[in-house]
């Protein structure tokens, strides 16, 4: 169809249209191809994303080149996003190489510092036509064992969200609402009332981190409350790795990467399509043309 696009317009359309766009963390060429095929078949807009770790592992130039080929060949709008970046140099390097969206994560700093850092990134990225995502509050990790009051303290505060968006001009916001990175041990405790207040307070598209393993009806509820981007990372890695483990369990001597990469790719693709149907982005590509 064309070139990689900024995710800003995609996500604004999603928020307005009442659906969520799935953003998949990919680590290999096969994972990237799997989610592209999945989105192309379902005619869904797509956000490809990589962690800083993967940028360092594969190289931003290789990642951008692969994503550009995908955007050229596919018939859907595709954005390439840098997930959770705390390193300014890496972020700038990715923008220079051709990423069309970046997350500056200064959520571990105090509010004022988060504002300053994010503001600077928004200035640079906007000049390059690149989307910016920032985080307020703290998204948990699966290993975290914390009390209810601690949990509440980590949630994003609606008034802060309003001030943060005003002060930074950030086009997309990831407010912590009780989700965690990784796979949940029990049921996730999403603070829907908090999400609803934030959603009513700010107009920018909202981003849900820790989207792996959230029950289907809770995903739908998040979408109805303004979540426009769903990050899926851990679940995708597990699907990919389990498929490979399955092949090696049956054929311990297998040494042709195609024999285990092709089934792994199929598993990733199937899971990606399930997520797209759930968040409602399937069939939405045409609205963005
Ligand atoms: Zn995250």
Boltz pocket constraint, residues with backbone or C-beta under 6 A from the ligand:
constraints:
  - pocket:
      binder: B
      contacts: [[A, 84], [A, 139], [A, 181], [A, 209], [A, 210], [A, 231]]
      max_distance: 6.0
